[in-house]
Amino acid sequence: MKEKILSLISERINENKFEKIRLRPFIESDKLKSEELELIINELQSLYDSIYALYEN
C-alpha cells in the first residue's frame, strides 16, 4: 500500500514538473500560473516526504 501511495504522489510531482518545464515559455508571462504549479509541486513533495517518513518509522 505504501508503495502505491508514494508512487501515485511521485507521478503527480513529475507530471507537474514536466508541465512547468513544457510551459516555461508561456509561464514567463504568467507568473501566477508558475506560482500555482510551484505550490502544487511543493505540497505534493511535502505529502510524499511525510508519508515516506511515516512508513519508515
KALIN-V714012 format. One record per pair of residues at least 24 apart in sequence whose ideal C-beta (glycine too) atoms are under 7 Angstrom apart, sorted by the first residue. I is the first residue (numbers start at 1). J is the second residue. Records with the same first field share a line. If there is no record, write none. Layout:
I: J ; J
//
This chain:
2: 55
5: 51
6: 48 ; 51 ; 52
9: 44 ; 47 ; 48
10: 48
12: 44
13: 41 ; 44 ; 45 ; 48
16: 40 ; 41 ; 44
17: 41
//
